[in-house]
Amino acid sequence: MGLDDAISTIETSATMDELRRSLHRIIQDYGFSGFGFIDAGRPELDLPYHTGTYPPAWERTYIQNDFVHCDPALARSRRTNTPFTWSSLKLPERNGRKRPPEVRTMDAAREFGFKDGFVVPLHYRDRFGAVHSSSTVFFWEDEPQSFDKLMNRSRHELHLVMIYWVQRAMDIVGRDQRNAPAILKPADAAATIKLTGREREAMAWAARGKTVADTAQILGLSPETVEGFIKQALRKLDASNKTHGVAKSIALGIIDF
């Protein structure tokens, strides 16, 4: 499934169950075995909201061992907007025979066959100004070398997929509860990275799947001019490619979708 098809599948999901199944199918095409989504904004809770397609035995183990309070990936998710991998986590040193709780958490994950994980943190505000945080992990059970290649190739696509997924989840919950929160990013984000009006337009159309030629026709500009706007935007965003730039623009609230 290509990126455009993945986003289309997410946007046409009508219920949370359907949305959960949609994400599972999408990430399976990338080679992941399942995913876990958890509310990261309530660290005081023993059982925050969570959902996913992980094995029930893993859910029981996670809850029974109170891993929510020592999961190093969840702790890092609360401090960053940047996706990361389990293998990049810095775990505390073992003290003799005693394993630190963070190490026990990751050891338990490996015992369930999870060789690595790709974690996507998201932090956003609803229309009332309340801050929400979430952490999503995609579970990897294949060889580490294949995971490394996938990360080099597709990590920005997966980040973008989750931005669309979380937005759709909030739309569905808002519709069902007659309380439609919208993902509003910190007010100073757009001020930190200043894109011109044309640069924002070019990135906004790119977020909607339009090619440079499409955008040029829509805006009444030459393809070369549009390409120039996109390149300038990517430089300001410190983005490695257009997909990465779109993901950062949406996450920072510079453009809507």
C-alpha positions as CSV (number, residue, x, y, z in Angstrom):
1,M,0.0,0.0,0.0
2,G,1.5,3.4,-1.0
3,L,1.4,6.5,1.2
4,D,-1.5,8.1,-0.7
5,D,-3.6,4.9,-0.3
6,A,-2.6,4.6,3.3
7,I,-3.8,8.2,4.1
8,S,-7.0,7.6,2.0
9,T,-7.7,4.5,4.0
10,I,-7.3,6.4,7.3
11,E,-9.5,9.3,6.2
12,T,-12.3,6.9,5.1
13,S,-12.3,4.9,8.4
14,A,-15.7,5.6,10.0
15,T,-15.2,4.1,13.5
16,M,-12.3,3.6,16.0
17,D,-12.4,-0.2,15.3
18,E,-12.1,0.4,11.6
19,L,-9.4,3.0,12.2
20,R,-7.5,0.5,14.3
21,R,-7.7,-2.2,11.6
22,S,-6.7,0.3,9.0
23,L,-3.5,1.2,10.8
24,H,-2.7,-2.4,11.4
25,R,-3.0,-3.2,7.7
26,I,-0.9,-0.2,6.8
27,I,2.0,-1.0,9.1
28,Q,1.9,-4.7,8.2
29,D,2.8,-3.6,4.7
30,Y,5.9,-2.0,6.1
31,G,6.8,-5.3,8.0
32,F,5.5,-4.5,11.5
33,S,3.6,-7.1,13.5
34,G,1.3,-4.7,15.3
35,F,1.1,-1.4,17.1
36,G,0.3,0.0,20.5
37,F,-1.2,3.5,21.1
38,I,-1.2,5.0,24.6
39,D,-2.2,8.3,26.3
40,A,1.1,9.7,27.4
41,G,-0.3,12.8,29.0
42,R,-1.4,11.3,32.3
43,P,1.8,9.9,33.9
44,E,0.0,9.6,37.3
45,L,-2.5,7.0,36.0
46,D,-1.8,3.3,36.5
47,L,-4.0,2.4,33.5
48,P,-4.2,5.3,30.9
49,Y,-6.2,4.9,27.7
50,H,-4.6,2.4,25.3
51,T,-5.4,0.5,22.2
52,G,-3.6,-1.5,19.5
53,T,-3.1,-4.8,17.9
54,Y,-0.5,-6.3,20.3
55,P,-0.9,-9.8,21.8
56,P,-3.3,-9.9,24.8
57,A,-0.5,-11.6,26.8
58,W,1.7,-8.6,26.2
59,E,-1.0,-6.3,27.4
60,R,-1.4,-8.3,30.6
61,T,2.3,-8.4,31.3
62,Y,2.6,-4.7,30.7
63,I,-0.2,-3.9,33.1
64,Q,0.6,-6.5,35.8
65,N,4.2,-5.3,36.0
66,D,3.3,-1.6,36.1
67,F,5.6,-1.0,33.1
68,V,3.6,2.2,32.3
69,H,5.6,3.8,35.1
70,C,9.0,2.7,34.0
71,D,8.7,2.3,30.2
72,P,11.7,4.2,28.9
73,A,10.0,4.8,25.5
74,L,7.0,6.3,27.1
75,A,9.1,8.5,29.3
76,R,11.1,9.8,26.2
77,S,7.8,10.3,24.3
78,R,6.8,12.9,26.9
79,R,9.9,14.9,26.1
80,T,10.1,15.0,22.4
81,N,8.1,15.3,19.1
82,T,10.7,13.4,17.2
83,P,10.1,9.7,16.4
84,F,12.8,7.3,17.6
85,T,13.5,3.6,17.9
86,W,13.8,1.3,20.9
87,S,17.3,0.5,20.0
88,S,18.3,4.2,20.3
89,L,17.1,4.3,24.0
90,K,19.8,4.9,26.6
91,L,19.0,2.4,29.4
92,P,20.4,2.7,33.0
93,E,23.4,0.4,33.9
94,R,22.6,-2.8,35.7
95,N,23.6,-2.7,39.4
96,G,24.9,-6.2,40.1
97,R,22.1,-8.8,39.7
98,K,19.3,-6.3,40.0
99,R,17.9,-5.0,36.8
100,P,16.6,-1.5,36.6
101,P,12.9,-1.3,35.8
102,E,13.6,0.3,32.4
103,V,15.7,-2.7,31.5
104,R,13.1,-5.2,32.8
105,T,10.5,-3.5,30.5
106,M,12.6,-3.8,27.4
107,D,13.7,-7.4,28.3
108,A,10.1,-8.4,28.7
109,A,9.4,-6.9,25.2
110,R,12.2,-9.0,23.7
111,E,10.8,-12.1,25.4
112,F,7.6,-11.5,23.5
113,G,9.6,-11.5,20.2
114,F,9.7,-7.8,19.7
115,K,13.2,-7.2,18.4
116,D,12.8,-3.4,18.0
117,G,10.1,-0.8,17.9
118,F,9.5,2.5,16.1
119,V,7.9,5.1,18.4
120,V,6.0,8.1,17.2
121,P,5.2,10.7,20.0
122,L,2.6,13.4,19.3
123,H,1.7,16.4,21.4
124,Y,-1.3,18.6,20.5
125,R,-4.0,21.0,21.8
126,D,-7.7,20.7,21.5
127,R,-10.0,23.6,20.7
128,F,-10.3,24.4,24.4
129,G,-6.5,24.7,24.7
130,A,-6.0,21.5,26.7
131,V,-2.7,19.7,25.9
132,H,-2.8,16.0,24.9
133,S,0.1,13.7,24.4
134,S,0.3,10.2,22.9
135,S,2.9,7.6,22.1
136,T,2.5,5.0,19.4
137,V,4.9,2.1,19.0
138,F,5.1,-0.2,15.9
139,F,6.4,-3.6,16.9
140,W,9.2,-5.2,14.9
141,E,9.7,-9.0,15.0
142,D,11.9,-9.5,11.9
143,E,15.7,-9.2,11.6
144,P,17.4,-6.0,12.9
145,Q,19.1,-5.4,9.6
146,S,15.7,-5.2,7.8
147,F,14.5,-2.8,10.5
148,D,17.5,-0.5,9.9
149,K,16.9,-0.4,6.2
150,L,13.2,0.4,6.7
151,M,14.0,3.2,9.1
152,N,16.4,4.8,6.5
153,R,13.7,4.5,3.8
154,S,10.3,5.1,5.5
155,R,10.5,6.7,8.9
156,H,9.2,10.0,7.7
157,E,6.3,8.3,5.9
158,L,5.3,6.4,9.1
159,H,5.5,9.7,11.0
160,L,3.1,11.3,8.5
161,V,0.8,8.3,8.7
162,M,0.4,8.7,12.5
163,I,-0.3,12.4,12.2
164,Y,-3.2,11.6,9.9
165,W,-4.3,8.7,12.1
166,V,-4.4,10.7,15.3
167,Q,-6.3,13.5,13.6
168,R,-8.9,11.0,12.3
169,A,-9.2,9.4,15.7
170,M,-9.9,12.8,17.2
171,D,-12.5,13.5,14.5
172,I,-14.3,10.2,15.2
173,V,-14.3,10.7,18.9
174,G,-15.4,14.3,18.5
175,R,-18.2,13.3,16.2
176,D,-19.4,10.5,18.5
177,Q,-19.2,12.7,21.6
178,R,-20.5,15.9,20.0
179,N,-17.3,17.5,21.1
180,A,-15.0,17.9,18.2
181,P,-11.4,18.7,19.3
182,A,-9.0,19.8,16.6
183,I,-5.2,19.3,16.8
184,L,-3.9,22.7,17.4
185,K,-0.1,23.0,17.8
186,P,1.7,25.4,20.1
187,A,1.0,29.0,19.1
188,D,4.7,29.9,18.8
189,A,5.6,27.0,16.4
190,A,4.8,28.9,13.2
191,A,6.7,31.9,14.5
192,T,9.8,29.9,15.1
193,I,10.0,28.7,11.5
194,K,8.9,31.5,9.2
195,L,7.6,30.2,5.8
196,T,6.3,32.7,3.3
197,G,2.7,32.5,2.1
198,R,3.8,30.8,-1.1
199,E,6.0,28.4,0.7
200,R,3.1,27.4,3.0
201,E,0.8,27.0,0.0
202,A,3.3,24.8,-1.8
203,M,3.7,22.6,1.3
204,A,0.0,22.5,1.9
205,W,-0.7,21.2,-1.6
206,A,2.1,18.7,-1.2
207,A,0.4,17.5,1.9
208,R,-2.7,16.8,-0.1
209,G,-0.8,14.6,-2.5
210,K,-0.4,17.2,-5.3
211,T,2.7,17.0,-7.5
212,V,4.8,20.0,-8.4
213,A,3.0,20.2,-11.8
214,D,-0.4,20.0,-10.1
215,T,0.5,22.8,-7.6
216,A,1.9,25.0,-10.4
217,Q,-1.4,24.7,-12.3
218,I,-3.4,25.4,-9.2
219,L,-1.4,28.5,-8.2
220,G,-0.8,29.7,-11.7
221,L,3.0,29.5,-11.4
222,S,5.7,27.7,-13.3
223,P,6.8,24.3,-12.0
224,E,10.3,25.7,-11.5
225,T,8.9,28.4,-9.2
226,V,6.9,25.9,-7.2
227,E,9.9,23.6,-6.9
228,G,11.9,26.6,-5.6
229,F,9.3,27.4,-2.9
230,I,9.3,23.8,-1.8
231,K,13.1,23.7,-1.6
232,Q,13.2,26.9,0.5
233,A,10.6,25.5,2.8
234,L,12.5,22.2,3.3
235,R,15.6,24.2,4.1
236,K,13.9,26.3,6.7
237,L,12.2,23.2,8.2
238,D,15.5,21.3,8.2
239,A,13.7,18.5,6.4
240,S,15.5,15.8,4.3
241,N,12.8,15.4,1.7
242,K,9.2,16.5,0.8
243,T,7.5,13.8,2.9
244,H,9.6,14.8,5.9
245,G,8.8,18.5,5.3
246,V,5.1,17.9,5.1
247,A,5.2,15.9,8.4
248,K,7.1,18.6,10.2
249,S,4.8,21.4,8.8
250,I,1.7,19.6,10.0
251,A,3.2,18.7,13.4
252,L,4.3,22.3,14.0
253,G,1.0,23.7,12.9
254,I,2.5,25.6,10.0
255,I,-0.1,24.1,7.6
256,D,-3.4,22.3,8.0
257,F,-4.6,19.2,6.2
